Amino acid sequence: MEDLGTMKQVGRSIALVLASLFLLLSGLAVYVQRQVLDNKQWTETSTALLENPTVRNEISLYIVDQIYANVDVSREISKALPEQLDPLSGALAGGLRNLAVKGADEALAQPPIQSVWADANSATHQTLVDFLEGDTGALSANNGQVTLNLSALAQTVGDRLGISNLQDKLPPDAANLKLADSQQLKSAQTAVKVLKGTSILFTLLALAFFALYIFVAANRRRAVINTGIAFIAVGILTLVIRSVAGSLLVSQLVTNMSLQPAASDTWGIVTGLLADQGWALVFYGIVAMAGGWLAGPSGAAKKARRAVAPWADQPVVAWIAFVVVIALLIAWAPVEGLRHLWSCLLVVAIAGIGFEFLRRQTAREFPNAKSPDWEKMRRNAGKKLSGIGEGVRDKTANTRRKAEGIGGGRRSRKATETRLDEIQRLQELKKSGALTAKEFAAEKKRILDS
């Protein structure tokens, strides 16, 4: 019996490990498929690259280098100068080079130019995808190459240098940035075919093994918590792979130190979707762990279940609340999985299953839970607010009485001092003979009575 129990535990552990492995492979496969084959995602990424100052500066340098390498800029400048200044054209061409790079950078930062860049990347990507998906003639117009046409951007820079009709003066391929050729992409065609199937397969296998692990577990609540931990671990591992792979690729493939910052930024932007997926897995894991804890025996969890028990016994009310929360989450879309239809439906379905299990558990645990007496709660709240209001009024009245008492005392002291001064003046008049004793007594009485 002990051997059988040990075998079951080993089997459950293997199921959890396999589920985690397939979850990791599924995330990587989905990332590659979306980043490589999704035209919208590709275009958004390319736009983000151009918005990055470091990457944009390198693109500006490339365009200016192509212009200076293929066009006699000194001669073009001399055409615009008076004849006596022709000897300065060479010096001016060299001095304008840095200004041209700066001008190109400023031009590439403008929305209209970025729109041109996005269109060029979208067209290039569509050609690439057509070839990868089996259209071998997709590259025939470009001599079997995948190129990014930068002629429109080059013309903008040429206009700033004063070179008219730059496109006519550049060689046909000078403004085309070669990305790959058909020979290099032949193996990629096979990889894409495999990838399109494996992303779905890995996802289904991951879900199947997680479901199997939870189903055969001796303690399913603990199994749900372990599943959440596995999701968090895979999410963190995804982020680590992205970071380590980026550091290795940049250091190994980009030997020019001046280009490494741009290459590092490029990697960060291109793999931004992978980072989003990693954080999404962490989020799902936290939610799963919270659900497992909420179904547990701890005092806080029982108190939480008891609080919602009146509604747990009313499926319609409970599910309306669930739908409202899910709708708010979808509108907010804090993680990558909630921004795509199929992944969103999958997440909602799994969350719905967990919610229903928790609802039924709560209804069984607290079958006689009563709905809150809203009228009584309203009256109690009203009494509390009324008591608070009376307390504030009493405190205000006491403060006012104290203030009046202080003011009255000050006025009383001032009046007393005035009477004493007048009586003292009368005494001086009596001594001088100006007032008789009878007149003094009458005036003194009048002052004291006032």
RODRENTI-570453 format. One record per residue (C-alpha): residue number from 1; residue in three letters; x, y, z. Coordinates in steps of 0.2 Angstrom, whole numbers, plus 5000, padded with zeros to 4 digits. Layout:
! RODRENTI-570453
NUM ALA X Y Z .
...
***
This chain:
! RODRENTI-570453
1 MET 5000 5000 5000 .
2 GLU 5014 5012 5004 .
3 ASP 5022 5008 4987 .
4 LEU 5005 5012 4978 .
5 GLY 5004 5028 4988 .
6 THR 5021 5033 4983 .
7 MET 5018 5028 4965 .
8 LYS 5003 5039 4964 .
9 GLN 5012 5054 4972 .
10 VAL 5026 5052 4959 .
11 GLY 5013 5051 4945 .
12 ARG 5005 5067 4951 .
13 SER 5022 5075 4952 .
14 ILE 5026 5070 4934 .
15 ALA 5009 5076 4928 .
16 LEU 5013 5093 4936 .
17 VAL 5030 5094 4929 .
18 LEU 5024 5090 4911 .
19 ALA 5010 5102 4913 .
20 SER 5023 5116 4917 .
21 LEU 5034 5111 4903 .
22 PHE 5021 5111 4890 .
23 LEU 5015 5128 4897 .
24 LEU 5032 5135 4895 .
25 LEU 5033 5128 4877 .
26 SER 5016 5134 4873 .
27 GLY 5020 5152 4879 .
28 LEU 5036 5152 4868 .
29 ALA 5027 5145 4853 .
30 VAL 5012 5157 4854 .
31 TYR 5024 5172 4856 .
32 VAL 5034 5167 4840 .
33 GLN 5018 5164 4830 .
34 ARG 5010 5181 4835 .
35 GLN 5026 5191 4833 .
36 VAL 5032 5183 4817 .
37 LEU 5015 5179 4808 .
38 ASP 5003 5193 4815 .
39 ASN 5005 5208 4803 .
40 LYS 4997 5220 4815 .
41 GLN 5008 5214 4829 .
42 TRP 5024 5216 4818 .
43 THR 5018 5233 4812 .
44 GLU 5015 5239 4830 .
45 THR 5032 5232 4835 .
46 SER 5041 5241 4821 .
47 THR 5033 5257 4825 .
48 ALA 5038 5255 4843 .
49 LEU 5056 5253 4837 .
50 LEU 5056 5269 4827 .
51 GLU 5049 5278 4843 .
52 ASN 5064 5273 4852 .
53 PRO 5078 5286 4852 .
54 THR 5092 5274 4852 .
55 VAL 5086 5264 4838 .
56 ARG 5080 5279 4828 .
57 ASN 5097 5287 4828 .
58 GLU 5105 5271 4821 .
59 ILE 5092 5271 4807 .
60 SER 5096 5289 4804 .
61 LEU 5114 5285 4803 .
62 TYR 5111 5271 4790 .
63 ILE 5100 5282 4779 .
64 VAL 5113 5296 4779 .
65 ASP 5127 5283 4776 .
66 GLN 5118 5276 4761 .
67 ILE 5116 5294 4754 .
68 TYR 5134 5299 4756 .
69 ALA 5140 5282 4749 .
70 ASN 5130 5283 4733 .
71 VAL 5127 5301 4730 .
72 ASP 5141 5315 4727 .
73 VAL 5134 5326 4740 .
74 SER 5148 5339 4738 .
75 ARG 5144 5340 4719 .
76 GLU 5125 5342 4724 .
77 ILE 5129 5356 4736 .
78 SER 5141 5365 4723 .
79 LYS 5126 5366 4711 .
80 ALA 5117 5377 4724 .
81 LEU 5132 5388 4728 .
82 PRO 5139 5403 4719 .
83 GLU 5154 5399 4707 .
84 GLN 5167 5407 4718 .
85 LEU 5161 5396 4733 .
86 ASP 5163 5380 4724 .
87 PRO 5179 5376 4734 .
88 LEU 5169 5376 4750 .
89 SER 5157 5362 4744 .
90 GLY 5168 5348 4751 .
91 ALA 5169 5355 4768 .
92 LEU 5151 5360 4768 .
93 ALA 5146 5342 4763 .
94 GLY 5157 5335 4778 .
95 GLY 5150 5348 4790 .
96 LEU 5132 5344 4784 .
97 ARG 5134 5325 4788 .
98 ASN 5130 5327 4807 .
99 LEU 5117 5340 4803 .
100 ALA 5109 5327 4791 .
101 VAL 5109 5313 4804 .
102 LYS 5101 5325 4817 .
103 GLY 5088 5331 4803 .
104 ALA 5084 5313 4799 .
105 ASP 5082 5309 4817 .
106 GLU 5070 5323 4819 .
107 ALA 5060 5318 4803 .
108 LEU 5059 5300 4809 .
109 ALA 5051 5306 4825 .
110 GLN 5036 5315 4816 .
111 PRO 5020 5305 4814 .
112 PRO 5018 5306 4795 .
113 ILE 5036 5299 4793 .
114 GLN 5032 5285 4806 .
115 SER 5016 5281 4796 .
116 VAL 5027 5279 4780 .
117 TRP 5039 5268 4790 .
118 ALA 5024 5257 4797 .
119 ASP 5017 5255 4779 .
120 ALA 5034 5249 4773 .
121 ASN 5036 5237 4787 .
122 SER 5018 5230 4785 .
123 ALA 5021 5227 4766 .
124 THR 5038 5219 4770 .
125 HIS 5030 5208 4783 .
126 GLN 5016 5202 4772 .
127 THR 5028 5197 4759 .
128 LEU 5038 5187 4772 .
129 VAL 5023 5179 4779 .
130 ASP 5017 5174 4761 .
131 PHE 5033 5166 4758 .
132 LEU 5034 5157 4775 .
133 GLU 5017 5150 4772 .
134 GLY 5021 5142 4756 .
135 ASP 5020 5156 4742 .
136 THR 5037 5153 4734 .
137 GLY 5034 5166 4721 .
138 ALA 5031 5180 4734 .
139 LEU 5049 5185 4733 .
140 SER 5051 5185 4714 .
141 ALA 5049 5203 4713 .
142 ASN 5064 5207 4725 .
143 ASN 5076 5194 4717 .
144 GLY 5072 5182 4731 .
145 GLN 5075 5194 4745 .
146 VAL 5065 5201 4759 .
147 THR 5069 5220 4760 .
148 LEU 5063 5235 4769 .
149 ASN 5061 5249 4757 .
150 LEU 5068 5265 4765 .
151 SER 5067 5276 4749 .
152 ALA 5053 5287 4755 .
153 LEU 5063 5290 4771 .
154 ALA 5079 5293 4762 .
155 GLN 5070 5306 4751 .
156 THR 5065 5316 4766 .
157 VAL 5083 5317 4772 .
158 GLY 5089 5321 4754 .
159 ASP 5076 5336 4754 .
160 ARG 5084 5342 4770 .
161 LEU 5101 5341 4762 .
162 GLY 5095 5351 4747 .
163 ILE 5097 5335 4735 .
164 SER 5082 5335 4724 .
165 ASN 5075 5319 4716 .
166 LEU 5086 5308 4727 .
167 GLN 5077 5292 4722 .
168 ASP 5083 5295 4704 .
169 LYS 5101 5297 4710 .
170 LEU 5102 5282 4721 .
171 PRO 5105 5264 4715 .
172 PRO 5090 5253 4715 .
173 ASP 5095 5243 4730 .
174 ALA 5103 5257 4740 .
175 ALA 5088 5262 4750 .
176 ASN 5082 5244 4753 .
177 LEU 5087 5236 4769 .
178 LYS 5090 5217 4766 .
179 LEU 5083 5207 4780 .
180 ALA 5084 5189 4772 .
181 ASP 5084 5179 4756 .
182 SER 5074 5164 4751 .
183 GLN 5089 5152 4754 .
184 GLN 5090 5158 4772 .
185 LEU 5071 5156 4774 .
186 LYS 5069 5139 4767 .
187 SER 5071 5131 4784 .
188 ALA 5060 5144 4792 .
189 GLN 5046 5138 4781 .
190 THR 5046 5121 4789 .
191 ALA 5048 5129 4806 .
192 VAL 5032 5140 4803 .
193 LYS 5022 5124 4798 .
194 VAL 5027 5115 4813 .
195 LEU 5024 5130 4824 .
196 LYS 5007 5133 4819 .
197 GLY 5002 5116 4825 .
198 THR 5013 5115 4840 .
199 SER 5007 5131 4848 .
200 ILE 4989 5124 4849 .
201 LEU 4995 5106 4854 .
202 PHE 5006 5113 4868 .
203 THR 4992 5123 4875 .
204 LEU 4980 5108 4875 .
205 LEU 4993 5097 4883 .
206 ALA 4997 5109 4896 .
207 LEU 4978 5111 4901 .
208 ALA 4976 5092 4900 .
209 PHE 4990 5088 4912 .
210 PHE 4985 5102 4924 .
211 ALA 4967 5095 4924 .
212 LEU 4974 5077 4926 .
213 TYR 4985 5083 4941 .
214 ILE 4970 5092 4950 .
215 PHE 4958 5077 4946 .
216 VAL 4969 5063 4953 .
217 ALA 4975 5074 4968 .
218 ALA 4971 5068 4986 .
219 ASN 4968 5086 4990 .
220 ARG 4961 5096 4976 .
221 ARG 4962 5113 4984 .
222 ARG 4980 5110 4988 .
223 ALA 4982 5105 4969 .
224 VAL 4974 5121 4963 .
225 ILE 4987 5131 4974 .
226 ASN 5001 5121 4967 .
227 THR 4995 5124 4950 .
228 GLY 4995 5143 4954 .
229 ILE 5013 5141 4960 .
230 ALA 5018 5132 4944 .
231 PHE 5010 5146 4933 .
232 ILE 5020 5159 4943 .
233 ALA 5036 5149 4941 .
234 VAL 5034 5147 4922 .
235 GLY 5030 5165 4921 .
236 ILE 5046 5170 4930 .
237 LEU 5056 5157 4920 .
238 THR 5049 5165 4904 .
239 LEU 5055 5182 4910 .
240 VAL 5072 5175 4915 .
241 ILE 5074 5167 4897 .
242 ARG 5070 5183 4889 .
243 SER 5083 5193 4899 .
244 VAL 5097 5180 4898 .
245 ALA 5094 5177 4879 .
246 GLY 5094 5195 4876 .
247 SER 5110 5198 4885 .
248 LEU 5119 5183 4876 .
249 LEU 5112 5187 4858 .
250 VAL 5117 5206 4859 .
251 SER 5134 5202 4866 .
252 GLN 5138 5188 4854 .
253 LEU 5130 5194 4838 .
254 VAL 5133 5213 4839 .
255 THR 5152 5215 4840 .
256 ASN 5152 5234 4837 .
257 MET 5150 5241 4855 .
258 SER 5142 5257 4848 .
259 LEU 5128 5247 4841 .
260 GLN 5124 5237 4857 .
261 PRO 5113 5249 4865 .
262 ALA 5102 5250 4850 .
263 ALA 5102 5231 4849 .
264 SER 5098 5229 4867 .
265 ASP 5083 5241 4865 .
266 THR 5078 5232 4849 .
267 TRP 5077 5215 4859 .
268 GLY 5067 5223 4873 .
269 ILE 5054 5230 4861 .
270 VAL 5053 5214 4850 .
271 THR 5051 5203 4865 .
272 GLY 5039 5215 4874 .
273 LEU 5025 5203 4870 .
274 LEU 5035 5188 4878 .
275 ALA 5037 5199 4894 .
276 ASP 5018 5202 4894 .
277 GLN 5015 5183 4892 .
278 GLY 5026 5180 4907 .
279 TRP 5018 5193 4918 .
280 ALA 5001 5186 4913 .
281 LEU 5006 5169 4919 .
282 VAL 5011 5176 4935 .
283 PHE 4994 5185 4937 .
284 TYR 4984 5169 4933 .
285 GLY 4995 5160 4946 .
286 ILE 4991 5172 4959 .
287 VAL 4972 5171 4955 .
288 ALA 4973 5152 4956 .
289 MET 4982 5153 4973 .
290 ALA 4969 5165 4979 .
291 GLY 4955 5154 4974 .
292 GLY 4963 5139 4982 .
293 TRP 4966 5149 4998 .
294 LEU 4948 5156 4998 .
295 ALA 4941 5138 4998 .
296 GLY 4952 5133 5012 .
297 PRO 4949 5130 5031 .
298 SER 4958 5146 5038 .
299 GLY 4947 5158 5048 .
300 ALA 4949 5172 5036 .
301 ALA 4943 5161 5021 .
302 LYS 4928 5155 5031 .
303 LYS 4924 5173 5036 .
304 ALA 4925 5178 5018 .
305 ARG 4914 5163 5012 .
306 ARG 4901 5167 5026 .
307 ALA 4900 5185 5020 .
308 VAL 4895 5180 5002 .
309 ALA 4885 5165 5007 .
310 PRO 4868 5173 5005 .
311 TRP 4871 5176 4987 .
312 ALA 4880 5159 4984 .
313 ASP 4864 5150 4986 .
314 GLN 4856 5161 4972 .
315 PRO 4865 5156 4956 .
316 VAL 4858 5170 4945 .
317 VAL 4863 5183 4957 .
318 ALA 4881 5175 4959 .
319 TRP 4883 5173 4941 .
320 ILE 4878 5191 4937 .
321 ALA 4891 5197 4949 .
322 PHE 4904 5186 4941 .
323 VAL 4900 5192 4923 .
324 VAL 4901 5210 4929 .
325 VAL 4918 5207 4937 .
326 ILE 4924 5198 4921 .
327 ALA 4918 5212 4910 .
328 LEU 4927 5225 4920 .
329 LEU 4943 5214 4919 .
330 ILE 4941 5212 4900 .
331 ALA 4939 5231 4898 .
332 TRP 4954 5234 4909 .
333 ALA 4964 5220 4900 .
334 PRO 4979 5220 4913 .
335 VAL 4987 5205 4905 .
336 GLU 4990 5199 4887 .
337 GLY 4978 5184 4888 .
338 LEU 4963 5196 4890 .
339 ARG 4967 5206 4874 .
340 HIS 4964 5191 4862 .
341 LEU 4948 5182 4858 .
342 TRP 4952 5164 4860 .
343 SER 4964 5166 4875 .
344 CYS 4951 5177 4883 .
345 LEU 4938 5164 4881 .
346 LEU 4949 5151 4888 .
347 VAL 4953 5161 4903 .
348 VAL 4935 5166 4906 .
349 ALA 4930 5147 4905 .
350 ILE 4943 5141 4917 .
351 ALA 4938 5156 4929 .
352 GLY 4920 5151 4928 .
353 ILE 4923 5133 4932 .
354 GLY 4933 5138 4948 .
355 PHE 4919 5151 4952 .
356 GLU 4906 5138 4951 .
357 PHE 4915 5125 4962 .
358 LEU 4918 5139 4975 .
359 ARG 4900 5145 4974 .
360 ARG 4893 5127 4977 .
361 GLN 4905 5124 4992 .
362 THR 4900 5140 5000 .
363 ALA 4881 5136 4998 .
364 ARG 4884 5118 5005 .
365 GLU 4894 5125 5020 .
366 PHE 4881 5139 5025 .
367 PRO 4864 5133 5019 .
368 ASN 4854 5144 5031 .
369 ALA 4863 5160 5027 .
370 LYS 4851 5174 5027 .
371 SER 4851 5189 5015 .
372 PRO 4856 5205 5024 .
373 ASP 4841 5215 5031 .
374 TRP 4844 5231 5020 .
375 GLU 4831 5241 5029 .
376 LYS 4838 5237 5046 .
377 MET 4855 5241 5040 .
378 ARG 4849 5258 5033 .
379 ARG 4841 5262 5049 .
380 ASN 4856 5258 5059 .
381 ALA 4867 5268 5047 .
382 GLY 4855 5282 5049 .
383 LYS 4856 5282 5068 .
384 LYS 4875 5281 5067 .
385 LEU 4875 5296 5056 .
386 SER 4862 5305 5066 .
387 GLY 4873 5302 5082 .
388 ILE 4888 5308 5073 .
389 GLY 4879 5324 5068 .
390 GLU 4872 5327 5086 .
391 GLY 4890 5325 5093 .
392 VAL 4897 5338 5080 .
393 ARG 4883 5350 5084 .
394 ASP 4886 5348 5103 .
395 LYS 4904 5350 5101 .
396 THR 4901 5366 5090 .
397 ALA 4889 5373 5103 .
398 ASN 4901 5370 5118 .
399 THR 4915 5378 5108 .
400 ARG 4904 5393 5104 .
401 ARG 4899 5395 5123 .
402 LYS 4917 5394 5128 .
403 ALA 4921 5408 5115 .
404 GLU 4907 5418 5121 .
405 GLY 4912 5416 5139 .
406 ILE 4930 5421 5136 .
407 GLY 4924 5437 5126 .
408 GLY 4911 5441 5140 .
409 GLY 4924 5440 5153 .
410 ARG 4935 5452 5143 .
411 ARG 4921 5464 5141 .
412 SER 4917 5463 5160 .
413 ARG 4935 5467 5165 .
414 LYS 4935 5482 5153 .
415 ALA 4919 5489 5160 .
416 THR 4925 5487 5178 .
417 GLU 4941 5496 5174 .
418 THR 4931 5510 5167 .
419 ARG 4920 5513 5182 .
420 LEU 4935 5513 5194 .
421 ASP 4943 5526 5183 .
422 GLU 4927 5537 5184 .
423 ILE 4926 5535 5203 .
424 GLN 4944 5540 5205 .
425 ARG 4941 5556 5194 .
426 LEU 4926 5560 5205 .
427 GLN 4936 5558 5221 .
428 GLU 4949 5571 5214 .
429 LEU 4935 5583 5210 .
430 LYS 4928 5581 5228 .
431 LYS 4945 5585 5235 .
432 SER 4948 5600 5225 .
433 GLY 4931 5607 5230 .
434 ALA 4923 5606 5213 .
435 LEU 4910 5593 5220 .
436 THR 4900 5592 5236 .
437 ALA 4899 5577 5246 .
438 LYS 4881 5575 5241 .
439 GLU 4885 5577 5223 .
440 PHE 4899 5565 5224 .
441 ALA 4888 5551 5232 .
442 ALA 4875 5554 5219 .
443 GLU 4887 5552 5204 .
444 LYS 4896 5537 5212 .
445 LYS 4879 5528 5214 .
446 ARG 4875 5532 5195 .
447 ILE 4892 5525 5190 .
448 LEU 4890 5509 5200 .
449 ASP 4872 5506 5194 .
450 SER 4876 5508 5176 .
***
